[in-house]
Amino acid sequence: METSINILIIEDVRADFLMVERHLHRNGLAARCSWAVNAVEIAAALERGKWDLVLSDYNVPGLDFHENLAHIRGRFPNLPVLLVSGSVGEEEAVELLKIGTWDFVLKDNLTRLVPSVRRALAEAAEREALRLAEEGLRLSEERFQLAMRGANDGLWDWNLKSNQVYFSPRWKGMLGYGEGELEASPFTWVNLLHPDDRLPTQARMGEFLKGGDDRIELQFRMRHKGGGDRYIRAPAFLTRDAQGRPERLVGTHIDITEAKEAETSLRQAAAVFTSTLEAVFVIGLGGGILAVNPAFSTISEYPEGEVLSRGMDFLLANQDDRAFHQAIWQAVRENGAWQGEVSFRRRGGDAFPAWLGITSVGDEKGEPINYVGVFTDLSRLKHSEAKLQHLAHHDPLTGLPNRVLLQLRLEHALDRSRRDGRRCAVLFLDLDHFKVVNDSLGHDAGDEVLQVIGHRLRDQMGEADTLARLGGDEFVMVVETVAQAEDAASIAQAMIDVVGTPYRLNDSHEVSLRASVGVSLFPDDGEGADQLIQNADTAVHQAKQEGRNGYRFYTRSLTEKANRRLEMEAGLRRALDLREFVLHYQPLISLTGGRVEGVEALVRWQPPGREIISPYHFIPLAEETGLIVALGDWVLQEACTQMKSWLDLGLRLDKVAVNLSAQQFRLSYLQERIRDILSESGLPPCRLELELTETTIMARGDEAGIQMAALKDQGVHLSIDDFGTGYSSLAYLRRFPLDKLKIDQSFVRDIPHDEGAAEITSTIIAMAKNLKLSVLAEGVETPEQLDFLTGRGCDSCQGFFFSRPLAADDFRHWMDRAAGP
Ligand SMILES: Nc1nc2c(ncn2[C@@H]2O[C@@H]3COP(=O)(O)O[C@H]4[C@@H](O)[C@H](n5cnc6c(=O)[nH]c(N)nc65)O[C@@H]4COP(=O)(O)O[C@H]3[C@H]2O)c(=O)[nH]1
């Protein structure tokens, strides 16, 4: 059955309206007809109802048909409007059809009305269906676009047959490209793939297209226009033609870079968690441990299973320290974090210091979701710190305090002494000739001796006292309470005695050592630690100068002396630069022929406008400062040049004797240097005699023999100076290639009256003869001495009796006079 339709009939004559209605009904059209007679009724009707059709008269008074038609079409474009009129001409009717009137039926012949209405309704229904379909499509397209925009995914559509590709704006935007910047070609995609992902991705795509699946999901990296890569997830769907051949591939690009990066950083965090050497534990809001890393178990010795869901307080070494534990958590809750040093206990019971940090982990709103604790075991660090502290304050060889700690202890001792009004002493001990032990027995033996001395001195000191080693062979003792200077003196003597007890070294060598001690007293000799140590040092120098193996108290004059020493050292350096040294020459007289057999060169310092300075005053300082090497070199050059010029002048001299210091003797290049000096001066080597002292030779041990043999090979003569003052025996000296022995003037001085001196001198002469060494006696001042020496068979002598050392010109004149007319 036909559904009822709503028809609006616009007609000014009621009879006409009824006539049309009747006609419609009679001709089987189930229509509900409504009548509108003017513009107001038409508007109300259009507003009110849902109309399927409008039948309108053309000439309705007060109504412009054209306007009315436009109004209806504007509001309902698909609503058919049929003209039912009697008075419209044909041309006008055609015109009306053009502007949108559906059909035209004459009132007086309504035969066409129902078919026309039916056709109009059918067409309108068709148009409406089409409109609805179009509207649906538009909405669906819009929905799709919105969905894609919402998902923020790029779309691509690849027609496999035509090889055409569509990339959506978002697809391009994802890679930094705008419209028109990328060619719509499959190669565009391939070219933008990360080079490492290109081949594998293409291979997978190829396999997919060959296979039977309709869906694929790929993941790859693509190059962004602005540099860097984007990680893309690309699900796609394949459509096929009737034959099942791939026809079209449509898919999306989803940018998963952030997710990938988050995944990577999560993976890294997990790796850090498991591999870090720091113990990490996660605590839930309830206070129970949720997870621990392997380092936690390694450090605390607790396996994970034993700690999960327990509170962290079981780690605290001091279980009673609840307040501390609570304070930590309070700080974490208030500030979000806490860190500091704690004392933890391992499962085995061992307490250890740890550096603990606890941080609260919040959600996006900042609400805590759990806490992460990290701690490091500080025990090794503490141990190293203590070791470092010890090293920084102690001498590694003896374990005694070093200079730094000595300073600190002394300052404390001084504070106490100041407070209690007590005296305190600083005793500076320096070993005498310790270098000889080191040089002759080796550094290991030297170290052993220093350790033993350290022990002995420590055993001797009081509880409150401090013994320090300042390095080398210097020890300092701080004695906190000394009633008077004599107490310090007896401690100094005890130190000297304890050092003086012979040492038996591991290899059963026996060594005897002596020491000198300098003493300074607080408050007498200084207020501060530095000054007291410095003054004790000055005193020990004085003790050494005064013959060693004794102690000496500091006095102000010592300081002045020390200052003078410093001045002298500076003066010596300057003197070397300015060539302020001169040589004096003392004749050496042969007792067999009475002739002048040679001359000894003796250095003097002649500062301009001042008195000449004796070598006794500057040679020891030159030796201490090392300046002796340069000075000795100059002496050798000068003496050889002078000797050569005398020989050239015809002076009859066999040789020039030059003193060689221990430091020069130690020089590895000594032979070369002497060879050069001789060749530069033109003096034959046999005309040079080098004087060495016993200690110089002994300090070099076996190497002395090698050095001497090399010098002898050059043709230079060697003599031993000051014989009798050292510790060597003639039997010892026999090992060395010596030519001459010079008896020290201290023996000669007392002959012939002093029996002891006379006997020693006679014995030395006899033994030297036995060893086939020539003998010279130094310091001959009297005819008696000369007679005695001549009588004992001494070969030659030197002394004021013949001449004092003379300047070069004076010596030449002296020679002239000695040769006689
Ligand atoms: N009382 C007295 N003394 C006499 C007599 N005859 C000589 N003398 C002094 O005795 C010293 C002998 O020199 P020395 O034993 O090598 O002792 C030397 C030597 O050890 C050192 N010396 C001097 N010149 C040099 C040098 O060029 N190089 C080195 N390394 N040392 C030197 O200085 C020391 C002292 O030299 P000088 O003052 O020149 O003192 C000289 C000389 O002036 C005498 O009859 N009675």
PDBQT file of the ligand as one rigid body, heavy atoms in Angstrom, charges set to zero:
ROOT
HETATM    1  N1  LIG A 901     150.375  25.707  59.670  1.00  0.00    +0.000 N 
HETATM    2  C1  LIG A 901     150.956  25.427  58.519  1.00  0.00    +0.000 A 
HETATM    3  N2  LIG A 901     150.247  25.284  57.410  1.00  0.00    +0.000 NA
HETATM    4  C2  LIG A 901     150.916  24.992  56.255  1.00  0.00    +0.000 A 
HETATM    5  C3  LIG A 901     152.305  24.848  56.200  1.00  0.00    +0.000 A 
HETATM    6  N3  LIG A 901     152.659  24.575  54.928  1.00  0.00    +0.000 NA
HETATM    7  C4  LIG A 901     151.531  24.567  54.236  1.00  0.00    +0.000 A 
HETATM    8  N4  LIG A 901     150.465  24.794  55.013  1.00  0.00    +0.000 N 
HETATM    9  C5  LIG A 901     148.993  24.851  54.648  1.00  0.00    +0.000 C 
HETATM   10  O1  LIG A 901     148.522  23.537  54.646  1.00  0.00    +0.000 OA
HETATM   11  C6  LIG A 901     147.533  23.376  53.638  1.00  0.00    +0.000 C 
HETATM   12  C7  LIG A 901     147.900  22.286  52.741  1.00  0.00    +0.000 C 
HETATM   13  O2  LIG A 901     146.926  21.978  51.879  1.00  0.00    +0.000 OA
HETATM   14  P1  LIG A 901     145.933  20.838  52.072  1.00  0.00    +0.000 P 
HETATM   15  O3  LIG A 901     146.360  19.865  53.120  1.00  0.00    +0.000 OA
HETATM   16  O4  LIG A 901     145.731  20.263  50.736  1.00  0.00    +0.000 OA
HETATM   17  O5  LIG A 901     144.637  21.563  52.602  1.00  0.00    +0.000 OA
HETATM   18  C8  LIG A 901     143.957  22.413  51.800  1.00  0.00    +0.000 C 
HETATM   19  C9  LIG A 901     142.961  21.721  50.968  1.00  0.00    +0.000 C 
HETATM   20  O6  LIG A 901     142.343  20.667  51.721  1.00  0.00    +0.000 OA
HETATM   21  C10 LIG A 901     141.951  22.792  50.724  1.00  0.00    +0.000 C 
HETATM   22  N5  LIG A 901     142.214  23.350  49.414  1.00  0.00    +0.000 N 
HETATM   23  C11 LIG A 901     143.020  24.372  49.081  1.00  0.00    +0.000 A 
HETATM   24  N6  LIG A 901     142.961  24.556  47.765  1.00  0.00    +0.000 NA
HETATM   25  C12 LIG A 901     142.125  23.651  47.270  1.00  0.00    +0.000 A 
HETATM   26  C13 LIG A 901     141.652  23.316  45.981  1.00  0.00    +0.000 A 
HETATM   27  O7  LIG A 901     142.053  23.927  44.982  1.00  0.00    +0.000 OA
HETATM   28  N7  LIG A 901     140.776  22.298  45.862  1.00  0.00    +0.000 N 
HETATM   29  C14 LIG A 901     140.349  21.603  46.937  1.00  0.00    +0.000 A 
HETATM   30  N8  LIG A 901     139.482  20.627  46.763  1.00  0.00    +0.000 N 
HETATM   31  N9  LIG A 901     140.756  21.873  48.171  1.00  0.00    +0.000 NA
HETATM   32  C15 LIG A 901     141.652  22.881  48.333  1.00  0.00    +0.000 A 
HETATM   33  O8  LIG A 901     142.129  23.789  51.676  1.00  0.00    +0.000 OA
HETATM   34  C16 LIG A 901     143.072  23.325  52.591  1.00  0.00    +0.000 C 
HETATM   35  C17 LIG A 901     143.786  24.509  53.153  1.00  0.00    +0.000 C 
HETATM   36  O9  LIG A 901     144.520  25.127  52.232  1.00  0.00    +0.000 OA
HETATM   37  P2  LIG A 901     145.477  26.279  52.655  1.00  0.00    +0.000 P 
HETATM   38  O10 LIG A 901     144.819  27.241  53.523  1.00  0.00    +0.000 OA
HETATM   39  O11 LIG A 901     146.096  26.758  51.424  1.00  0.00    +0.000 OA
HETATM   40  O12 LIG A 901     146.513  25.527  53.527  1.00  0.00    +0.000 OA
HETATM   41  C18 LIG A 901     147.498  24.736  52.917  1.00  0.00    +0.000 C 
HETATM   42  C19 LIG A 901     148.812  25.348  53.232  1.00  0.00    +0.000 C 
HETATM   43  O13 LIG A 901     148.814  26.754  53.210  1.00  0.00    +0.000 OA
HETATM   44  C20 LIG A 901     153.033  25.013  57.399  1.00  0.00    +0.000 A 
HETATM   45  O14 LIG A 901     154.308  24.905  57.468  1.00  0.00    +0.000 OA
HETATM   46  N10 LIG A 901     152.343  25.282  58.542  1.00  0.00    +0.000 N 
ENDROOT
TORSDOF 0
